[in-house]
Amino acid sequence: MRVALVSSFNYHMCCLGFLFELFKNDIIDVFFPDDREEYYSYYKSLYSNTETNLYHPSTFKKENYDKCIKVSSNDPVVSCDGIISIAHIIEYSDAYNKYICMTPWIKGDNIKYIFPIYRGLKNKQHNNIILFIGWFLNHYLDQDTKDFMKALPEYTFYFFGGDPVNDFNSIPNARSIPRRINTYELVNYIKNSKFILTRKEPFQLTDRYSGAIGHAVSHCKPMIVQKYTSDSFNLPGVVFEKNYCEVIDKIKNMTNEDYDNHIKELEDFSEITFIKNNETMKKLLN
């Protein structure tokens, strides 16, 4: 089968990983303006046995493909008719076409949830790094987040994906990572981290997916995750109800055996998810 993954937008290329996994036994042609963050290059390196090519979206012709997927459902590059689209928020879906969503928070009779997992590079060795991936603004740095970082001086907190946060200047173990780093550099941060810190409410909007979750699971890195998010996705992790500070003692007192158990839970979750995702995609393609 020959599959086209299409986008005229120069973002959401991070979503290609789980599609590479789902179509790894097929020929995959990717239509994006460019690979400025090297997501395509990274995913291609993970699936080196899969035939895949990168083209400009202006060259896309639907009739050349057995199946086509729009990476963003609101992309005007091509109509949704007969094409499966990824709906990143519920407003970008309708009642007539088929959609993939990457979060159980988006629901609809014609919308199928697929957790965006791929087979990322894994490294059980780590430094004392807690990594945040995703948009982070000054007002996200509430008192709980400040107290959490200050209570764990043995860890360095890296924040990737937002603008530099001025208030980090008062927190010696907080660092902003420039957004211009490429995917390989981001993956190195993930591989060398001990935990991935996920966004909490009210800053995590529950009408959309947070990419940090898929990257964390795909690279088998335990998450510090809010119970609402953990329950919604059935995710393992270091779980807190409302505030990060609830798990300070759990992190400080975590043994190597405890940490290995978190890794094992992620591995088990991953294997179950790969099977579920393939079953869901088969239904969508019929």
Sequence and secondary structure as in RCSB ss.txt:
>XXXX:A:sequence
MRVALVSSFNYHMCCLGFLFELFKNDIIDVFFPDDREEYYSYYKSLYSNTETNLYHPSTFKKENYDKCIKVSSND
PVVSCDGIISIAHIIEYSDAYNKYICMTPWIKGDNIKYIFPIYRGLKNKQHNNIILFIGWFLNHYLDQDTKDFMK
ALPEYTFYFFGGDPVNDFNSIPNARSIPRRINTYELVNYIKNSKFILTRKEPFQLTDRYSGAIGHAVSHCKPMIV
QKYTSDSFNLPGVVFEKNYCEVIDKIKNMTNEDYDNHIKELEDFSEITFIKNNETMKKLLN
>XXXX:A:secstr
 EEEEE SSS  GGGHHHHHHHTTTSEEEEE S  TT HHHHHHHHTTTS EEEE GGG  GGG SEEEESSTT 
TTS  TT EEE SBGGG  SSS EEESSTTS  TTEEE          S   SEEEEES   GGG  HHHHHHHH
T TTSEEEEESS   GGGGG TTEEEE TT  HHHHHHHHHH SEEE   TTTS TTB  HHHHHHHHTT  EEE
EHHHHHHHT  SEEESS GGGGHHHHHT  HHHHHHHHHHHHHHHHHHHHHHHHHHHHHH 
